């Protein structure tokens, strides 16, 4: 009678099955997970870049508006000075015309 040792083959088959099972189970899922993570990182990076560029644009506009405000403040001060000078000259002119009217009487 011939004796066949089947136990050694079963161990080899189990070892083979476990290694292929691990590779098949994690391979496509790992690629899918990596793809989702990369896509998420790209979306987050794009959003961050858009927020940063918006912030830079607003800061630039703010600096330009502040410079314009400073320029207009100087113009307003000059206008007020001219207005005061005009009122002073009008009072002088009115005083002179009143004195001429009284002198003629």
C-alpha positions in Angstrom: 0.0 0.0 0.0 1.2 3.5 -0.9 1.1 6.2 1.7 0.5 9.8 0.6 1.2 12.7 2.9 -1.5 15.2 2.2 -0.9 17.4 5.3 2.1 19.1 3.8 0.2 20.1 0.7 -2.6 21.5 2.7 -0.2 23.8 4.6 1.3 25.0 1.4 -2.1 25.6 -0.2 -3.2 27.6 2.9 -0.1 29.7 2.8 -0.6 30.4 -0.9 -4.3 31.2 -0.4 -3.5 33.7 2.4 -0.9 35.6 0.5 -3.1 35.9 -2.6 -6.1 36.8 -0.4 -4.2 39.7 1.2 -3.0 41.0 -2.1 -6.4 40.9 -3.7 -8.3 42.3 -0.8 -6.1 45.3 -0.2 -4.8 46.1 -3.6 -7.7 47.8 -5.3 -9.1 49.2 -2.1 -5.8 50.8 -1.3 -5.5 52.3 -4.7 -9.1 53.6 -4.4 -8.3 55.0 -0.9 -5.1 56.7 -2.2 -7.0 58.2 -5.1 -9.7 59.6 -2.8 -7.1 61.0 -0.5 -5.1 62.6 -3.4 -8.4 64.0 -4.8 -9.3 65.4 -1.4 -5.8 67.0 -1.0 -6.1 68.6 -4.4 -9.6 70.0 -3.6 -8.4 71.3 -0.3 -5.3 72.8 -1.9 -7.3 74.5 -4.6 -9.8 75.9 -2.1 -6.9 77.2 0.0 -5.2 78.8 -3.0 -8.4 80.5 -4.0 -8.9 81.9 -0.5 -5.3 83.1 -0.3 -5.6 84.9 -3.7 -8.9 86.4 -2.6 -7.3 87.6 0.6 -4.4 89.1 -1.3 -6.8 90.9 -3.7 -8.8 92.4 -0.8 -5.6 93.5 1.0 -4.4 95.2 -2.2 -7.8 96.9 -2.6 -7.7 98.0 1.0 -4.3 99.6 0.6 -5.4 101.4 -2.6 -8.5 102.6 -0.9 -6.6 103.9 2.1 -4.2 105.8 -0.2 -7.1 107.3 -2.1 -8.7 108.3 1.3 -5.5 110.0 2.4 -5.4 111.9 -1.0 -9.0 113.0 -0.7 -8.5 114.0 2.9 -5.9 116.5 1.8 -8.2 117.8 -0.9 -11.0 118.2 1.6 -8.7 120.2 3.9 -7.8 122.5 1.0 -11.4 123.0 0.1 -12.3 123.9 3.7 -9.5 126.4 3.8 -10.7 128.0 0.5 -14.2 128.1 1.9 -13.1 129.9 5.0 -11.1 132.3 2.9 -14.1 132.9 0.7 -16.4 133.6 3.7 -13.8 136.0 5.1 -13.5 137.9 1.8 -17.3 138.0 1.4 -17.6 139.6 4.9 -14.9 142.1 3.9 -16.7 142.9 0.7 -20.0 143.3 2.5 -18.4 145.6 5.1 -16.8 147.8 2.4 -20.1 148.0 0.4 -22.0 148.9 3.7 -19.4 151.6 4.5 -19.7 153.1 0.9 -23.5 153.2 1.2 -23.3 155.0 4.5 -20.6 157.4 3.2 -22.8 158.3 0.3 -25.7 159.2 2.5 
